[in-house]
Every structure is written in structure tokens, then in C-alpha cells.
């Protein structure tokens, strides 16, 4: 009897679920997915002096006919204007160089943490993560004081007498790389660490016993086994780095063009929302591949 | 052989040391030079707290700080709700239609360039305002945008906490006659409290720090602290900003970092799953 009542009172597992899922699902549909559709739509419009500053795609003619005007000119403009092509390519280069350098620096660091005493690992990891908790903007700003002509590095080197003239290391490509590597380094170290930490060290001992030199053992055992960490870390650095805006703006020079800066300037400077949307669509297209790869890794990880 | 190994270890130690200097030198330089009396930020004259005093009298900064804290509290609380639900769904509902889409939508903001989310949310808000007359661009649009990107971080923390909670506890409660709602609120939620605390703090500090998305979705009356800082630092170094930065670093960074000590590091591997995937491969060579 009681069982019967309970059966009526509580729905089968699965029926209530849909209502639990519906809330967050709708939130992300409305505020994450639909916005992309809106961006794609407005990228097919043209700028106008109005509020909002673009021509509506769908309108009613004076005779009551429905007019739909799709304007593909922005895409043509983007593909042929050298400024945009350069911005696109230099963003890709920035992100690729950043991924590579963070990997070269991050790998030994992750390896060092993973092979140190167990009691030290937690605190060391915490030290790697702590900067992430402090403001991104402020950390990037700090580099201006370090790199500028009378900044900390130049003052130090000149006081030692190593250089006579300040080094030109701010507001150019070099300082952009420094800022990007600095900001994204933790994103590389953590996935590498979690991979290297779980590695079976008896494999290295076996290689050693069989006469492999440390370098050989590293190349044929450690490196291939840490490949998932390398891929994950590279994606976590590359994807946000392509669209980076703050670092090229604060540390880059007048000639620094990236997707992030041209999008920002079109939007806020020229108030050309349709062209800014087109730049955004181009960036999304560029990132679809890496994002799918990341999602593929995540769903594979969840199944196992 | 032994010499080679120790040389290797020495190299690793050195790299780690240099990386730590690299990570912390900029932050320390900001803190040290915030006590510099000179207007020339990087030329030390003598110790002074005058920039902190100037900060206290800067109406623009104080007003922006008030708005930032209001936004951060609201959006951290909002992302706590959405993020807890999302983390729970991803961790406990293993199979449902559109699950891949759902997890993609929740997790993508972790890596999505902010500039994309900024422009797309703004265009959505503008479109909605035309059609429905809502929302006006002010604190509420910033809060919605912040909830959307920081939910993923809360969800990751919640998910990793739930992975450590034995499902049999929930099943036992169910067998004893608790409804799914009762199980969630009486059993699961209390067990998740540490994750909820660190999730909230993380969302709070992410919101307090956000510049790019906020720049797009804020209105004329809702200028947050990062917007003020950015407009000032674009013009170059500013000793008052060093003082403000020190306050922000100490107040937000340290306090929330320590409060969330245990679960903090899981957050930075948005591929917690990726890491697991990595671990599987690392343990057993395929």
C-alpha cells in the first residue's frame, strides 16, 4: 500500500529530470547559442547612422512587400582588405608561438613538480595557480613597468653598465609574446602536470635497465605518454589566445594588428557593428576545429 | 649515468625556479612600487602611502568599485545556482538526449575568447531590447553576461566534488523513501558545500576582474572597476593604479585563493575530463 502511494507520489526517475535540465539548458541556449546566430545575422547587414547602427535585414516596403536584404560585402571586404588578412594571420601566429613557448617552458616545470616529493606538489601547484586568482588586467599592466625604456629591466641593465641605451622591448611583437606566454603559462602547466603525475615510473627504470640513455627514454616513453596533456594544454592556450585583446592593446605597438584589436576598433572606434560581427564570425570559424577537438577529448574522458 | 640524471634534475629545478620568478615578479613589482613616492612609477624615491590616500579620495574609482562589487555578488550567486545545476546534471545524468550539446554549451565559455562572447551577447541584448523592450544596458546585462561565462567554472568545481561523493548514499536515501528533491536538498547539497563556497568565490573574482565582456554589455551608468583601470592604464603607468592593484591583489587574490585552497587547482584544468583522459593513457600505454 505504502509502496503504491510512493510510486504515485514520486515520478519515475527520468521524468523529473527534464525539468532539472531545462533551466540551465535554456539559459545557455538563450545567452550562448542564440547570440552566435544574431552575430551571423548582423554580419550580413550594413552599417547605418541609427540606433542600433545597422540596417535591418528584414523590412517592409512602402507597398507592403516583405524585403529581405542579405549583404555579403563584409565577407568580401574581410578577405580582400590586407589589414584584416594581416590581423588574422598575426593572431594565428601569436597563438601558435604562445602555445609552443608555453609548452617549452611549461613541460619542464610540470615535470619537475610531478617528480618532486609528494608533500611539495600541492604547494607548488598552488603557486602556479595563484596568479590566476589575481587580476589578469593588472598582471598584464605590470609588464609595462618592467619592460618600458626606463622600466625595471632597462634600469637594472644600465646600472650594471651592460647597456648604454635602453633596450626597445615594449610596444612591439616581443612584448606581446612575453605577455601572452606569461598570462597563459598556468593553462599549459596544469594539464601537463596531471598527465605526468600519473605516469608509471617503473617504465623509465625498465628502459634504464635495458640500456636506454635518459634522453632516449624520455623521447620514447615519457613524451608519447604525455601527448594527451600536450594536446589539452596547447588547445587551452591556443583557443583563447587567438582572440586575445588586452595583451596586444597594452603591450603591443601601433602596428600590432590582431583579430581582437580590429574587432574592438571596428565596434567601438568606427561603430561598424556589421563589420565587427563579420570579424567575429571569421574568428568563430577559425576556432570551430580546435573547439571540436577539445569537446571530443572531454566527452571521451567522460565516458571512460 | 648518475651524473646525467642529477644534471637533469638540476635543469628541472632551475626551470621551475625561473618560472616562479617569471610568474611572481610582475605582481611583486606592482606591490612594491605602489609604495613609491615618485610620480615616475619605476624610479624609486622613497616609501610613501600617498597613492593609497589619493585612492580613498577618488570618487570615480570608489563608485566603480561599488558597482563592481554589486555585479560580482549578484553574478557569483547567479552562477552558483546555474553552475550547481549544470555540474549536477553533467555528473549524475549520464545519458540524455542533447547531452553532448549541453556539456559543450556549459564548458565552451571556459576557453571561448571573451571578445566573441562580448559582441554576441551585446547584439543579443540589443535585438531583445528592440523586440521586447528589455533589457536596458546596465548592471543587469553585465550580471547576465558574467553568469554565462563563470557558470562553467562553478560547474567544473561542483562536478569534481560530486565525483568524490558516493552515489550509494543518495541511493540509500531514495530507498528509504526520500523524493529526488529531498535527496538533492538533504543529502547531495550539504555534501557539496566546500565546492559551493569555492565556486562562488571563483565566480566572484572572475566577475570582479572581467574587462572585455563588460566593455561590450555595460551601459553609460554602469562603469565597473576594470573599465576605469583600463581607460587609465591605456595612457601609461599610473601610481594610483598600482595602489589600487595592490588592494585588488591582496583582497581578492589572496583571500579567495586561500579560501578555495583545496579545489582551486581543479578549476584551471577545464579539461578535468581531459586530464582524466590523459591519465588513462599515461597509466597504460595503448
Interface residues (C-beta under 8 A of the other chain):
Chain A: X6 X9 X10 X13 X16 X17 X20 X21 X23 X24 X25 X27 X28 X29 X30 X31 X32 X33 X34 X35 X36 X38 X39 X42 X52 X105 X106 X108 X109 X111 X112 X113 X115 X124 X125 X126 X127 X128 X129 X130 X131 X132 X133 X134 X135 X136 X137 X138 X139 X141 X142 X143 X144 X145 X146 X148 X150 X151 X152 X155 X182 X185 X186 X187 X189 X190 X191 X194 X195 X196 X198 X199 X200 X203 X208 X213 X214 X224 X225 X226 X227 X228 X229 X232 X235 X236 X239 X240 X242 X243 X244 X245 X246 X249 X250 X259 X260 X263 X264 X267 X268 X273 X276 X277 X280 X283 X284 X287 X291 X294 X295 X297 X298 X299 X300 X301 X302 X304
Chain B: X1 X4 X5 X8 X11 X12 X13 X15 X16 X19 X20 X22 X23 X24 X25 X26 X27 X29 X30 X33 X40 X41 X42 X43 X82 X85 X86 X88 X89 X90 X93 X96 X98 X100 X102 X103 X104 X105 X106 X107 X108 X109 X111 X112 X113 X114 X115 X116 X117 X119 X120 X121 X123 X124 X126 X127 X130 X144 X145 X147 X148 X151 X177 X179 X180 X181 X205 X208 X209 X211 X212 X215 X216 X226 X229 X230 X233 X234 X236 X237 X241 X245 X248 X249 X252 X253 X254 X256 X257 X261 X264 X265 X268 X269 X270 X271 X272 X273 X274 X275 X276 X277 X278 X279 X280 X281 X282 X283 X285
